[in-house]
């Protein structure tokens, strides 16, 4: 077995598992590197690995479980809401390929935060990767019957049976376009029309970018708030670019120097935007390239107003 060739073949599978498990591109890449190192060590020891994909799935899942357990305290001390890191199709390298469907959506990744490490592993391996209970049992070191029960409990905890995704992509694309058009035009009623009545906006600044500290609820309140942000951004040279990633429609906000400032994810279901997730933490956007300093941008605007 040629390790270099095998590593390139296994990276997408390993990253797909680690990203869904951790909701972090950076942490997932660390897990993949550690997993490939384990593979290399086993090969150097002369061990014959008959199914490299099974080995990769096992080591990646177990390392991700360990990472989740060690990250629990860090996330408890996190400033404001914690949101996953978006993975944009145009910005990923070949080793970061993830099937861009609803199982890798921000909505699902957020729901998985409700689960313990082993519950999350069983859910991802079964519902995202399609492994059977015998395979999963070997990976998480449980019995097949135990894994079946774990998955049942996990689905109840995340409410998976009640989750519905917009299956008509053309319809959801039109809704996303209407949303962006209304935002740009400052049309509050137009934004409200595409929002669910009880829509919730959640923002993740992590203390490193200006963001609301608590979720905002209600179509009119969210519409007015977002239009206010849009107008303020336009004055500062910020533009919104619509993309499709993680199985969802997303607006990427970039500054005048093309730096990424925030990523707004639209969670569409039932012909309306049910919730929105705004990722502003620059640490969680760094994998997309150049990131901007929103605090400095806002401070510059305030300085201008003061001088006037």
C-alpha positions in Angstrom: 0.0 0.0 0.0 1.3 3.4 -1.0 0.6 5.6 2.1 0.6 8.9 0.1 -1.9 7.6 -2.4 -4.0 5.9 0.3 -4.0 9.1 2.4 -5.3 11.2 -0.5 -8.1 8.6 -1.1 -9.1 8.5 2.5 -9.0 12.2 3.4 -12.5 13.0 2.1 -14.1 10.2 4.0 -12.2 11.1 7.2 -12.9 14.8 6.9 -16.6 14.1 6.2 -16.9 12.2 9.5 -14.8 14.6 11.6 -16.6 17.7 10.2 -20.0 16.3 11.0 -18.9 15.2 14.4 -17.1 18.4 15.4 -18.8 21.2 13.4 -15.3 22.8 13.0 -13.1 22.8 9.9 -9.9 23.4 11.8 -10.6 20.7 14.4 -11.7 18.2 11.7 -8.4 18.8 9.9 -6.5 18.1 13.1 -8.4 14.9 13.6 -7.7 13.8 10.0 -4.0 14.5 10.4 -3.9 12.5 13.6 -5.8 9.7 12.0 -3.4 9.5 9.0 -0.5 9.4 11.4 -2.1 6.4 13.2 -2.4 4.7 9.8 1.2 5.4 9.0 2.3 4.0 12.4 0.3 0.8 11.9 1.8 0.3 8.4 5.4 0.9 9.7 4.8 -1.7 12.3 4.1 -4.2 9.5 0.4 -4.5 10.2 -1.7 -5.5 7.2 -4.8 -3.3 6.9 -7.3 -5.1 4.7 -9.9 -2.4 4.7 -8.3 1.0 5.0 -11.7 2.7 4.7 -12.9 0.8 7.8 -9.7 1.6 9.7 -10.1 5.3 8.7 -13.7 5.5 9.8 -12.9 3.9 13.1 -9.9 6.0 14.0 -11.5 9.2 12.9 -14.7 8.6 14.8 -12.8 7.7 18.0 -10.5 10.7 17.8 -13.6 12.9 17.2 -15.3 11.5 20.3 -12.2 12.3 22.3 -12.0 15.8 20.8 -15.7 16.5 21.7 -15.1 15.4 25.3 -12.1 17.7 25.7 -13.9 20.6 24.0 -17.0 20.4 26.2 -15.6 22.8 28.9 -14.3 25.2 26.3 -17.7 25.5 24.7 -19.3 26.0 28.1 -17.1 29.1 28.5 -17.7 30.3 25.0 -18.8 34.0 24.6 -22.4 34.0 23.2 -24.0 31.3 21.1 -21.8 28.6 19.5 -22.4 27.9 15.8 -20.6 25.5 13.5 -18.1 26.6 10.9 -19.5 26.9 7.4 -17.8 25.0 4.6 -18.2 26.7 1.2 -18.0 24.6 -1.9 -15.8 27.0 -3.8 -13.3 27.3 -1.0 -12.6 23.7 -0.1 -9.5 21.8 -1.2 -9.8 18.1 -2.4 -9.1 16.8 1.1 -12.1 18.7 2.5 -14.8 17.4 0.3 -18.0 16.8 2.0 -21.3 15.7 0.4 -23.1 19.0 0.3 -26.6 17.8 1.3 -28.9 18.3 4.3 -26.9 15.9 6.5 -24.0 18.4 6.5 -26.3 21.4 6.8 -25.7 24.0 9.5 -29.2 23.2 10.8 -28.3 19.5 11.4 -24.8 20.4 12.8 -26.5 22.7 15.3 -29.0 20.0 16.3 -26.2 17.5 16.8 -24.8 19.9 19.5 -27.5 18.5 21.8 -26.0 15.0 21.7 -23.3 13.4 23.7 -20.1 12.3 21.8 -21.2 8.6 21.3 -24.7 9.6 20.4 -23.4 12.0 17.9 -21.1 9.4 16.4 -23.9 6.8 16.0 -26.1 9.4 14.4 -23.5 10.5 11.9 -22.3 7.0 11.0 -25.8 5.7 10.5 -27.8 8.6 9.1 -25.1 10.4 7.2 -22.7 7.7 6.1 -25.2 4.8 6.0 -23.3 2.3 8.0 -25.2 -0.7 9.5 -25.4 -1.4 13.2 -22.8 -4.1 13.2 -20.2 -1.7 11.6 -21.1 1.1 14.0 -21.0 -1.2 17.0 -17.4 -2.1 16.2 -16.4 1.5 15.8 -17.9 2.9 19.0 -17.4 -0.3 21.0 -21.0 -1.0 21.8 -23.3 -3.9 20.8 -25.5 -3.6 17.7 -28.6 -3.6 19.9 -27.1 -0.9 22.0 -26.3 1.3 18.9 -29.9 0.9 17.8 -31.1 2.2 21.2 -28.5 5.0 21.1 -29.7 6.1 17.6 -33.4 6.1 18.8 -32.5 8.3 21.8 -30.4 10.6 19.6 -33.2 11.1 17.1 -35.6 12.0 19.9 -33.2 14.5 21.4 -32.5 16.3 18.1 -36.1 16.0 17.0 -34.9 14.5 13.7 -38.2 13.0 12.9 -39.7 16.5 12.8 -37.0 18.1 10.7 -38.1 18.8 7.1 -35.8 20.2 4.5 -36.8 22.2 1.4 -36.6 19.5 -1.3 -37.5 21.8 -4.2 -34.1 23.5 -4.7 -35.4 25.9 -7.4 -38.1 27.0 -5.0 -35.7 27.6 -2.1 -33.3 29.4 -4.5 -36.1 31.8 -5.5 -37.0 32.4 -1.9 -33.3 33.2 -1.1 -33.2 35.6 -4.0 -36.3 37.3 -2.9 -34.8 37.6 0.6 -31.6 39.2 -0.7 -33.4 41.6 -3.0 -35.7 42.8 -0.2 -32.7 43.3 2.0 -30.9 45.3 -0.6 -34.0 47.4 -1.2 -34.6 48.0 2.4 -38.0 46.4 2.0 -39.2 45.3 5.5 -42.4 43.9 4.2 -40.5 42.0 1.5 -38.2 40.4 4.0 -41.1 39.5 6.3 -42.9 37.8 3.5 -40.1 35.1 3.2 -39.6 34.7 7.0 -41.6 32.3 9.2 -43.6 34.2 11.8 -41.5 32.8 14.6 -38.1 33.0 12.8 -35.0 33.0 15.0 -31.8 34.8 14.2 -28.7 33.5 16.1 -25.2 35.1 15.8 -21.8 33.8 16.8 -19.1 36.4 17.4 -17.2 34.5 20.0 -16.3 37.8 21.6 -14.1 38.6 18.6 -16.7 40.3 16.4 -19.8 42.5 17.2 -22.8 40.2 17.4 -26.1 39.9 19.3 -25.5 37.9 22.5 -28.9 36.2 22.5 -31.1 34.9 19.7 -33.6 37.3 18.2 -37.1 36.0 17.4 -40.0 37.3 15.3 -40.3 38.2 11.6 -40.7 41.9 11.9 -37.9 42.3 14.5 -35.5 40.2 12.5 -36.4 41.9 9.2 -35.8 45.4 10.6 -32.5 44.3 12.3 -31.1 42.7 9.2 -32.1 45.7 6.9 -30.4 48.0 9.4 -27.2 45.9 9.2 -27.4 45.8 5.4 -27.6 49.6 5.2 -24.8 50.1 7.6 -22.7 47.5 5.7 -23.3 49.2 2.4 -22.0 52.5 3.8 -18.8 50.6 4.8 -18.3 49.0 1.4 -19.6 45.6 2.4 -21.4 43.4 -0.2 -23.4 40.2 0.0 -22.6 37.2 -2.2 -25.2 34.4 -2.4 -23.8 30.9 -2.5 -25.1 27.3 -1.9 -23.2 25.2 0.6 -23.8 22.7 3.4 -27.0 21.9 1.6 -28.4 25.4 2.3 -28.5 28.9 0.8 -25.9 31.2 2.3 -25.0 34.9 2.1 -21.3 35.7 2.4 -20.6 39.3 3.4 -17.2 40.6 2.2 -15.5 43.9 2.8 -14.0 46.3 0.3 -10.7 44.3 0.3 -12.6 41.0 -0.4 -12.1 39.9 3.2 -14.8 37.6 4.6 -16.7 39.4 7.4 -19.6 37.1 8.1 -21.6 34.1 6.7 -25.4 34.2 7.1 -27.0 30.8 6.6 -30.7 30.6 5.7 -32.5 27.6 7.1 -35.4 27.1 4.7 -38.3 24.7 5.3 -42.0 24.8 4.4 -41.6 27.6 1.9 -40.2 30.0 4.4 -36.9 30.9 6.2 -37.4 29.2 9.6 -34.2 30.4 11.2 -30.9 32.2 10.3 -27.4 31.6 11.6 -24.9 34.4 11.3 -21.2 33.3 11.7 -19.0 36.3 12.4 -16.2 34.8 14.5 -13.1 35.4 12.4 -11.5 32.3 13.9 -14.3 30.2 12.4 -14.0 31.9 9.0 -10.2 31.7 8.6 -10.4 28.5 6.5 -12.2 30.5 3.8 -9.2 32.8 3.3 -8.7 36.4 4.3 -11.0 37.6 7.1 -11.8 41.1 8.2 -11.9 42.8 11.5 -15.5 43.9 12.1 -14.7 45.7 15.3 -12.2 47.8 13.5 -14.6 48.4 10.6 -17.3 49.6 13.0 -14.9 51.6 15.0 -13.7 53.4 11.9 -17.3 54.3 11.0 -17.9 55.6 14.6 -14.7 57.7 14.3 -15.9 59.2 11.1 -19.2 60.2 12.6 -17.4 61.7 15.6 -15.2 63.8 13.4 -18.3 65.2 11.6 
